[in-house]
């Protein structure tokens, strides 16, 4: 049974407002308490990145499973390699991973993907945490140069 609530709408607003690329279109699809795993829930959304859009460096306090539907998406986690995903390909982020690159490499075509989060109940859009330059210096991304603090979105 699909659950839709004001909480889910608020989550979509918070996700769309800061977690994903500024011009990204985030659409909540469903939210479901995972009764077999007390205190956990699953949240499914679609994200559409316009041409050239990118995410700020962030972290989800959740397991995130990504499936690309259209276009291409470039992803990289702290300490990992940059990869380009195309339709039918998948990507995983753990609750402790720092997502250093998330962008649409195309200047002409949007990219669309589905994300399934599994997380503690009530954690969606939980807030922002600052990450110091020391933490970021451990990332393998040129986007981290000359940065003293960067907001990291927690899901």
C-alpha positions as CSV (number, residue, x, y, z in Angstrom):
1,X,0.0,0.0,0.0
2,X,1.4,3.4,-1.0
3,X,1.6,6.1,1.7
4,X,1.4,9.7,0.8
5,X,1.4,12.4,3.5
6,X,2.2,16.0,4.2
7,X,5.5,14.6,5.5
8,X,6.2,13.2,2.0
9,X,5.4,16.5,0.4
10,X,7.6,18.4,2.8
11,X,10.4,15.9,2.1
12,X,10.0,16.5,-1.7
13,X,10.2,20.3,-1.1
14,X,13.3,19.9,1.1
15,X,14.9,17.5,-1.4
16,X,14.1,19.7,-4.3
17,X,15.3,22.8,-2.5
18,X,18.7,21.7,-1.6
19,X,19.8,18.2,-2.0
20,X,19.6,17.9,-5.7
21,X,20.7,20.2,-8.5
22,X,19.2,23.7,-8.2
23,X,17.0,23.3,-11.3
24,X,16.3,19.6,-10.8
25,X,12.7,18.4,-10.8
26,X,12.1,16.0,-7.9
27,X,8.9,14.0,-7.9
28,X,7.9,11.8,-4.9
29,X,6.5,8.5,-6.0
30,X,5.9,6.7,-2.8
31,X,6.9,6.2,0.8
32,X,6.4,3.0,2.8
33,X,7.2,2.0,6.4
34,X,9.2,-1.2,6.4
35,X,7.3,-3.1,9.1
36,X,9.8,-6.0,9.0
37,X,12.5,-3.5,9.9
38,X,11.1,-1.4,12.8
39,X,12.0,2.3,12.5
40,X,12.9,2.1,8.8
41,X,11.1,3.3,5.7
42,X,11.6,3.3,1.9
43,X,11.1,6.5,-0.1
44,X,11.1,6.5,-3.9
45,X,11.5,9.6,-6.1
46,X,12.3,10.5,-9.7
47,X,14.8,13.2,-10.4
48,X,15.2,15.1,-13.7
49,X,18.4,17.1,-14.2
50,X,18.2,19.7,-16.9
51,X,21.1,19.9,-19.3
52,X,24.3,20.8,-17.5
53,X,22.8,20.7,-14.0
54,X,24.9,19.4,-11.0
55,X,24.5,18.7,-7.3
56,X,26.4,20.3,-4.5
57,X,28.6,17.9,-2.4
58,X,26.3,16.1,-0.1
59,X,25.6,13.0,2.0
60,X,22.4,11.0,2.4
61,X,21.9,9.5,5.8
62,X,20.4,6.6,4.0
63,X,21.0,3.8,1.5
64,X,20.3,5.2,-2.0
65,X,19.7,3.0,-5.0
66,X,19.8,4.9,-8.4
67,X,18.4,3.6,-11.7
68,X,18.9,5.8,-14.8
69,X,15.9,6.1,-17.1
70,X,17.0,8.7,-19.7
71,X,20.1,10.6,-20.6
72,X,23.4,10.3,-18.8
73,X,24.4,11.1,-15.2
74,X,28.0,11.4,-13.9
75,X,28.5,10.2,-10.3
76,X,31.4,10.0,-7.9
77,X,31.7,9.1,-4.2
78,X,34.5,10.3,-2.0
79,X,37.5,8.0,-2.6
80,X,35.8,6.4,-5.7
81,X,36.2,6.8,-9.4
82,X,34.0,9.2,-11.5
83,X,31.6,7.1,-13.6
84,X,29.0,8.0,-16.3
85,X,25.7,6.1,-16.1
86,X,23.4,5.7,-19.0
87,X,19.8,4.3,-19.2
88,X,19.5,0.9,-17.5
89,X,22.6,1.4,-15.3
90,X,22.6,1.6,-11.5
91,X,24.5,3.3,-8.7
92,X,24.6,2.9,-4.9
93,X,25.4,5.3,-2.1
94,X,25.7,4.2,1.5
95,X,24.6,6.2,4.5
96,X,28.2,7.2,5.2
97,X,29.3,8.0,1.6
98,X,30.0,11.6,0.6
99,X,28.7,12.2,-2.9
100,X,31.2,14.6,-4.5
101,X,30.0,14.6,-8.1
102,X,26.4,14.3,-9.4
103,X,25.8,16.0,-12.8
104,X,24.2,15.8,-16.2
105,X,27.1,16.0,-18.7
106,X,24.8,16.9,-21.6
107,X,24.3,20.5,-22.6
108,X,21.2,19.7,-24.7
109,X,19.4,16.7,-23.1
110,X,17.9,16.2,-19.6
111,X,18.7,13.2,-17.5
112,X,16.1,11.3,-15.5
113,X,16.6,8.7,-12.8
114,X,14.7,6.9,-10.0
115,X,16.1,6.9,-6.5
116,X,15.0,4.4,-3.8
117,X,16.1,5.5,-0.3
118,X,16.0,3.1,2.7
119,X,16.4,5.1,5.9
120,X,15.3,5.7,9.4
121,X,11.7,6.9,9.6
122,X,11.3,10.7,9.6
123,X,14.9,11.4,8.4
124,X,14.0,12.8,4.9
125,X,15.2,16.4,4.6
126,X,16.7,16.3,8.1
127,X,19.0,19.3,7.6
128,X,22.4,20.5,6.6
129,X,25.8,19.8,8.1
130,X,29.0,21.7,7.4
131,X,32.0,19.7,6.4
132,X,35.5,21.1,7.1
133,X,38.2,21.5,4.5
134,X,40.1,18.7,6.3
135,X,37.3,16.3,5.6
136,X,37.0,17.5,2.0
137,X,40.8,17.2,1.4
138,X,40.3,13.5,1.6
139,X,38.0,13.6,-1.4
140,X,39.4,12.8,-4.9
141,X,37.5,15.7,-6.5
142,X,38.8,18.9,-8.0
143,X,35.5,20.5,-6.9
144,X,37.0,20.5,-3.3
145,X,39.9,22.9,-3.9
146,X,40.0,26.2,-2.0
147,X,36.9,25.3,0.0
148,X,36.8,26.0,3.7
149,X,33.3,24.6,4.4
150,X,30.7,23.1,2.1
151,X,27.1,22.3,3.1
152,X,26.4,18.6,3.1
153,X,22.8,17.7,2.9
154,X,21.6,14.9,5.2
155,X,18.7,12.8,4.2
